[in-house]
Amino acid sequence: MHLLRSAALATALLSLMACTTRPFQPSPPLYTLWAKPGVNEAGVRSAMLGCGFVHAGHVDGTTMTSDDYARAQLCMIDNGFVYQDRRIVCTDSPDLPACANVPRGKTFGTDPDFDPTLLKRRPSRPPAYTYWSRPGTDTEGVKRAMAACGYSTVIEPINTMLLNDIAAAELCMIDKQFTYALPANALLCKNPPALPACRNRVIDAVRCCAPPKAAGQR
């Protein structure tokens, strides 16, 4: 769980949102996951765009934040559409701002109601500011530096920031001589997708970050 902010998960987060429960199958076009009596495909696509989806076919973390995606799903439900897949994002990510008032016992999909206590048992994730350090800089200094580098939040930026913006903020922190508490391969610029902020950027993996973990080490 401590690697939630790793590049691998950040990259996959939104690309799997449309189909969070079938991780090894290609996600179907988003518009096929919504239905409303009397509304054809063109109507579904139009409603999706009206609800904030940037594209009715596919989105990922480069085009929508997790929170915006969840908000768009809730908008579709409020407009009378039925979700055809197993469960919406708010089922598994109640910590998103958009999900604050969503009933915890509902999936709004084809899954049966889930047990809300299962979510309460999940280990809490360390806030993002705990991943950065610099000699002589206290916690408040880290938070100020993160804000100056473009982080929209110092707690859980993957929820409310696009991947390219996070990548740019990470590079800014490295430029300010902060050290990342995870190995370099957890940085967005060390993993796909090829983000604009990462182009032509060489990262000193030894100086920027924690040493790589040995095989089998947690």
Secondary structure, DSSP 8 states (H G I E B T S, - for coil): -TTTTSHHHHHHHHHTGGGTT-TTS----GGGGEE-TT--HHHHHHHHHHTT-S-SS---TTT--HHHHHHHHHHHHHTT-EE-SS--HHHH-TTSGGGTTS-TT--SSSS----HHHHHTS-----GGGGEE-TT--HHHHHHHHHHTT-S-SS-HHHHS-HHHHHHHHHHHHHTT-EEEEEGGGSGGGSSS--GGGTT----HHHHEE----TT--
